[in-house]
Structures are given as C-alpha cells and as structure tokens.
C-alpha cells in the first residue's frame, strides 16, 4: 500500500505539471482524537480525549469545470489522541480462591502519516476570490509515532498479575488480545511500557473541506477527516483549521 501511495503521488506531481493545475502549500493545526476500541471483557471505562493534530505539505487543484475541481496533495499528518482506561477482572477457582485484578492507564498516542487526500470541490465566486466546499477521502501510510502514559496495577490475590485473563487492555503501546496471536506482556512491560507506537500500516477514511481562496493565492480552510480503519488505538478523527498559499496558479 505504501508503494501505491508513492505511485499516486508521482502521478499527481506529473499531471500537476500541466498548465490547468494549481500548485500550493498547506499548513493546518487542530484537534485529533480516536474512537473507542471494540469493547473487551473487563473494560469498565474507556474515554477518548483530544490531542494535537497537524498537517503540512503540498497541495494540487485541477479545474475541470467552471465551478468544480479536484483537489489533492501530499501531506505529513499528525494524529492520535489521549485516553483513560480502567480494567477490572474477577475470577474464582477452588485452588486460588477469589482474585480481583485491576489496571488503569492514562496517556496519549502520537501517530504520524504520509497522507494523500482527494476531494471533489464546488467553487462559488464571491468578492476577490471564491468559497469552496466538497467531500472526499484519504489514505495514509503510518511512518512512526510514540505513546506515553502511566499504568497502575493491583492484584488482590497475588503479587504477580495474571495477564492471561486480560483482553484488549492498553499498557502504553501494548495492546494484548489473545485472538491476535501477540505474546502475553510481562508485568515489567506493563509497568514500563514500550514508548513506540505500534499502529497498523494504513489509515483510510472520508473527509470534508470548506473555505475561502483569494484570487492572489492566500487560502483559508476548515477540514474534518473521519477514519474508517482500526489503528490498534481506535479509529482516527481530526478537525483542523488550515492556511495555504497557491504558488503556481494557471486558469
């Protein structure tokens, strides 16, 4: 998929060399947050909170009708979110008796992508420029990131927590799910979690943009993207305010 994104980017740049294309630069900031992961046994609380989102890179616009155009680009995009999770698991067996295991996590995920958006935009001339609005989609390749947070553990039955009973609980960047085939994390990993993000390689979803573009090149925009793919930390959502400048404008 990363090769596909690179190929599409090369095609975009090649086609953009034609006269009817408009080149630009974009910078955007806003909020990123993540949907709640699929419910897992024992999860009592799983709250998602906003985190810093950004976008920076190149844009391209192709006018094929008086009021319509296709917009795309190649962007470095930061996503992620803050989360608070609480887990409780109660077990009983004849040899060990009653065991109550609790774990809580507070932290943040910082995920970085190379992103390729594509939108169908409607343009309406007003004043010394035009308003624009349009839906579309995006695909992004994960290029790295990190997590940090604090973990608290308590096992009322023994000093060594039994992680075999935990499903889908966050310990920093570690998500343990027996069905995924991943190794069971040790207590030391839970207390001192790996700070490297282990997100899935591809993020894809829908987006919508609206804004105003001046005839001399300055552009302001509001953007929202809604991820459809699971990242291991939830599905990505971002809302940003952007500023851009069209550095090569052909009509």
C-alpha positions as CSV (number, residue, x, y, z in Angstrom):
1,X,0.0,0.0,0.0
2,X,2.9,2.4,0.7
3,X,4.1,1.8,-2.8
4,X,0.7,2.6,-4.1
5,X,0.6,5.9,-2.2
6,X,4.1,6.7,-3.6
7,X,3.0,5.9,-7.2
8,X,-0.2,8.0,-6.8
9,X,1.9,10.9,-5.5
10,X,4.3,10.7,-8.5
11,X,1.3,10.6,-10.9
12,X,-0.2,13.7,-9.1
13,X,3.1,15.6,-9.4
14,X,3.4,14.6,-13.1
15,X,-0.1,15.6,-14.0
16,X,0.2,18.8,-12.0
17,X,3.0,20.0,-14.3
18,X,0.2,20.7,-16.9
19,X,-1.0,24.2,-17.2
20,X,-4.5,23.6,-15.9
21,X,-3.2,22.6,-12.5
22,X,-2.7,24.8,-9.4
23,X,0.1,24.2,-7.0
24,X,0.1,25.1,-3.4
25,X,1.4,24.8,0.1
26,X,-0.7,24.0,3.2
27,X,-0.3,24.1,7.0
28,X,-3.0,23.2,9.4
29,X,-3.5,22.7,13.2
30,X,-6.4,21.4,15.3
31,X,-7.6,18.5,17.4
32,X,-7.1,14.8,16.9
33,X,-9.0,12.1,18.8
34,X,-9.7,8.4,18.5
35,X,-12.8,6.4,18.7
36,X,-13.1,3.8,21.4
37,X,-11.7,0.5,20.5
38,X,-14.0,-2.5,20.3
39,X,-15.4,-3.4,23.7
40,X,-13.4,-6.1,25.6
41,X,-14.2,-8.2,28.6
42,X,-13.4,-6.4,31.8
43,X,-13.3,-2.8,30.4
44,X,-15.2,-0.6,32.8
45,X,-14.2,2.8,31.4
46,X,-12.5,3.9,28.2
47,X,-12.6,7.6,27.5
48,X,-11.1,9.3,24.5
49,X,-9.9,13.0,24.6
50,X,-8.5,15.4,22.0
51,X,-4.8,15.6,21.2
52,X,-2.8,17.8,18.8
53,X,-3.4,17.4,15.1
54,X,-1.3,18.9,12.3
55,X,-0.9,18.8,8.5
56,X,1.9,20.3,6.4
57,X,2.8,19.7,2.8
58,X,1.9,20.3,-0.9
59,X,-1.5,20.6,-2.5
60,X,-2.8,20.4,-6.1
61,X,-6.0,21.5,-7.7
62,X,-7.4,20.6,-11.1
63,X,-10.2,22.7,-12.5
64,X,-12.2,20.7,-15.0
65,X,-15.5,22.8,-14.9
66,X,-16.3,26.4,-14.2
67,X,-17.4,25.6,-10.6
68,X,-15.9,22.2,-10.0
69,X,-12.4,21.0,-9.3
70,X,-10.5,18.0,-7.9
71,X,-8.1,18.8,-5.0
72,X,-5.4,16.6,-3.7
73,X,-1.9,16.8,-2.1
74,X,0.9,15.1,-0.3
75,X,0.8,15.8,3.4
76,X,2.6,15.0,6.6
77,X,-0.2,14.4,9.0
78,X,-0.1,14.0,12.8
79,X,-3.0,12.2,14.5
80,X,-3.7,10.4,17.7
81,X,-5.4,11.1,21.0
82,X,-5.5,10.9,24.8
83,X,-7.1,8.0,26.5
84,X,-8.1,6.9,30.0
85,X,-8.9,3.3,30.5
86,X,-9.9,1.2,33.6
87,X,-10.0,-2.6,33.7
88,X,-11.3,-4.9,36.3
89,X,-11.4,-8.7,36.1
90,X,-12.8,-11.0,38.9
91,X,-12.0,-14.7,38.8
92,X,-12.6,-17.6,41.2
93,X,-11.2,-21.1,41.3
94,X,-11.1,-23.8,44.0
95,X,-7.3,-23.6,44.5
96,X,-6.6,-19.9,44.4
97,X,-10.0,-18.6,45.6
98,X,-11.2,-15.2,44.6
99,X,-8.9,-13.0,42.6
100,X,-9.5,-9.3,41.7
101,X,-7.3,-7.8,39.1
102,X,-7.5,-4.0,38.2
103,X,-5.4,-1.9,35.8
104,X,-5.8,1.7,34.8
105,X,-4.0,3.7,32.1
106,X,-3.7,7.4,31.3
107,X,-1.7,8.5,28.4
108,X,-1.5,9.8,24.8
109,X,-0.8,8.4,21.4
110,X,1.1,10.4,18.7
111,X,0.7,8.8,15.2
112,X,2.3,10.2,12.1
113,X,1.3,9.5,8.5
114,X,2.1,10.4,4.9
115,X,-1.3,11.2,3.6
116,X,-2.9,11.5,0.2
117,X,-6.3,13.2,0.2
118,X,-8.7,13.6,-2.8
119,X,-11.8,15.9,-2.8
120,X,-14.4,16.9,-5.3
121,X,-14.9,20.6,-4.6
122,X,-17.6,23.1,-5.6
123,X,-16.4,26.7,-6.1
124,X,-18.5,29.8,-5.9
125,X,-17.0,33.2,-6.9
126,X,-17.6,35.9,-4.2
127,X,-15.7,39.1,-3.9
128,X,-12.0,38.9,-4.7
129,X,-11.9,35.2,-4.6
130,X,-14.2,32.2,-4.1
131,X,-15.7,29.9,-1.5
132,X,-15.2,26.2,-1.8
133,X,-16.7,23.1,-0.2
134,X,-16.5,19.4,-1.0
135,X,-16.4,15.8,0.3
136,X,-13.7,13.3,-0.4
137,X,-11.5,10.6,1.1
138,X,-7.9,10.0,2.1
139,X,-5.4,7.2,2.5
140,X,-2.3,7.4,4.7
141,X,0.8,5.3,5.4
142,X,1.9,5.1,9.0
143,X,5.6,6.3,9.4
144,X,6.0,6.2,13.1
145,X,5.0,7.6,16.4
146,X,5.0,7.2,20.2
147,X,2.9,6.7,23.3
148,X,3.4,7.7,26.9
149,X,1.4,7.4,30.0
150,X,1.1,5.9,33.4
151,X,-0.1,2.4,34.4
152,X,-1.4,1.3,37.8
153,X,-1.8,-2.4,38.6
154,X,-3.4,-4.2,41.5
155,X,-3.9,-7.9,42.1
156,X,-5.6,-8.7,45.3
157,X,-4.8,-12.4,45.1
158,X,-1.1,-12.5,44.3
159,X,1.9,-10.3,43.7
160,X,2.3,-11.5,40.1
161,X,-0.7,-10.3,38.0
162,X,-2.1,-13.0,35.7
163,X,-2.2,-11.4,32.2
164,X,-3.7,-14.4,30.6
165,X,-7.2,-13.1,31.6
166,X,-6.7,-9.6,30.0
167,X,-8.2,-8.8,26.7
168,X,-7.7,-5.6,24.8
169,X,-6.2,-3.6,27.7
170,X,-3.8,-0.7,27.0
171,X,-0.4,-0.7,28.6
172,X,1.3,2.2,27.0
173,X,1.7,1.0,23.4
174,X,1.0,-2.6,24.3
175,X,-2.5,-4.0,23.4
176,X,-2.9,-7.6,24.5
177,X,-5.5,-9.6,22.6
178,X,-5.2,-13.4,22.7
179,X,-7.0,-13.8,19.4
180,X,-4.4,-11.7,17.6
181,X,-1.6,-14.1,18.4
182,X,0.6,-11.5,20.1
183,X,2.7,-12.6,23.0
184,X,1.4,-12.1,26.5
185,X,3.0,-8.9,28.0
186,X,5.0,-9.4,31.2
187,X,4.3,-7.4,34.4
188,X,7.5,-5.4,33.7
189,X,6.3,-4.5,30.3
190,X,3.1,-3.2,31.7
191,X,4.8,-1.1,34.4
192,X,7.5,0.2,32.0
193,X,5.7,0.1,28.6
194,X,7.4,0.4,25.3
195,X,7.0,4.1,24.1
196,X,7.0,3.3,20.4
197,X,3.6,3.3,18.8
198,X,2.6,0.1,17.1
199,X,-0.2,1.3,14.8
200,X,-1.3,-0.5,11.7
201,X,0.3,0.5,8.5
202,X,-2.6,2.1,6.6
203,X,-5.2,4.6,7.7
204,X,-8.1,5.4,5.4
205,X,-11.3,7.3,5.7
206,X,-13.5,10.2,4.5
207,X,-13.1,13.9,4.8
208,X,-14.8,17.2,4.0
209,X,-13.3,20.6,3.4
210,X,-14.6,24.2,3.1
211,X,-13.0,27.6,3.0
212,X,-12.2,30.7,1.0
213,X,-9.5,31.3,-1.5
214,X,-8.3,34.8,-2.6
215,X,-7.5,35.4,-6.3
216,X,-3.9,36.3,-5.3
217,X,-3.3,33.0,-3.7
218,X,-4.0,33.0,0.1
219,X,-6.4,30.3,1.2
220,X,-8.2,29.5,4.5
221,X,-9.9,26.2,5.2
222,X,-11.7,24.1,7.7
223,X,-11.1,20.4,7.4
224,X,-12.6,17.3,9.1
225,X,-11.4,13.7,8.5
226,X,-13.2,10.5,9.8
227,X,-11.1,7.4,9.7
228,X,-12.7,4.0,8.9
229,X,-9.8,1.8,9.6
230,X,-8.6,0.5,13.0
231,X,-5.2,1.7,14.1
232,X,-4.8,-0.5,17.2
233,X,-5.7,2.5,19.3
234,X,-9.1,3.3,17.9
235,X,-10.1,5.0,14.6
236,X,-8.6,8.4,13.8
237,X,-10.7,11.6,13.8
238,X,-9.2,15.1,13.1
239,X,-10.7,18.6,12.9
240,X,-8.2,21.3,11.7
241,X,-8.0,24.9,10.6
242,X,-5.7,25.4,7.7
243,X,-3.9,28.2,5.8
244,X,-2.4,27.8,2.4
245,X,-0.9,29.6,-0.5
246,X,-1.2,28.7,-4.2
247,X,2.3,29.3,-5.5
248,X,1.6,28.5,-9.2
249,X,-1.8,29.5,-10.5
250,X,-3.0,28.8,-14.0
251,X,-6.5,29.3,-15.4
